[in-house]
């Protein structure tokens, strides 16, 4: 249907400047070696369906723009995203849940879903074996899928401001996790067996004890920064103090 990526961009109902001098926060695209490899769509009415014809797209940023797929549900749009994506960022757009088709995006290294109303993650998230960063703040997540423990390359996860999230035990044993931000949730106990962890943000939760803290960051000599303010911790043992 389209011979070139520029033809796809021209089919959109809104203007998309290519390689602009000023990139943020306007809608724009980055064009290199004959292909659109990055696309930012901000404050538009809907995502045009023809966007999914961009087979070399590596980075897609969507903000305050409705996902659109004919008569599909919002979550069903995921199956049409190009498999070339390495970074997918969606902000301020309603997506209460993601379909299992998310697992097809096996090249993803960064997944950001902020203030989208997300309540669950699909079990297929464990197929994202290249994922390094998972950024999910300001949502309504109630629990994490047990399959998330298979993301052995994951280095950073942000879950802050998910007020219904009570446990992060599903993260136990992640071998590469260095940063965990679960502040402003309802977490009741610490995760365990995260040997590379160096930054832990657990402020404003429901912690009463620090059981298992010795299993966090015990595989690295790097300096650690753990934050537990605004919890219900009544006693810190001498061993933990050391």
C-alpha positions, 0 to 999 in steps of 0.5 A: 500500500505504501512504497516509502515510510514518508508516504505512511507519515503523510497519510496521518491526519496531523502534521509530523515534522521529520528530524526537527531542530526542536524535538520536545514535546511536539509530535515529530519523527526521526528519519534515518537511512530511508526509514522512520525509526522514531516517532513521538505523537503528543496531544493528538485525537487518535493514533492512525492505523497506518502507523503500524505499517512502519516496520522499522520503527524502534522508538514510539512515544505516545502522550495524551492520544487515544490508541485506535484500531478500528473497532478494537479494544485499546489493549488489542492495538498492541498486536499491531505494533511493529516487532522492531520496537525497542522502546515503547512509551505511553503516557496519559492515555487510557489502557486499563490492561494489556493483551497477551500480544505484548509478548510478541515485542521481543526486541523491547528494551524499555517499556514505559506506561505512566498514568494510563490506568493500568490494573494488570500486566499480561503473563506473556511479559516473560517473553520480553527477554531483552527488557532492561527497564520497566516503568509503570508509575501512577497506575492502578496495578493490584498485583504483578504476574508471577512470570515477571520473575523470568525477566533475567535482564531487567535492571530497573523497575518503577512501580511508584504511586500504584496505591493498590499494589501490596506485594512485590514478591514476584520480583524475588530472585531477579539476578540483574535488578539494580533499581526498584522504586515502589514508593507510595504503594501499599507494600507490606514486605520487602522483596528477597534475593536481589543480589545486584540491587543498589537503589531501593525506594520503599517510602510511604508503604505499609512495611512493619519489618525489614526481614530479608534485607540482607538478601538485597544487594548482597552480590555487589560491593557498590554503595547502596541507597535504601529508603524506608521513610513513612512506613510502620517499622517499629524496630531496626535490629543491630545487624541491619543497622550495621 
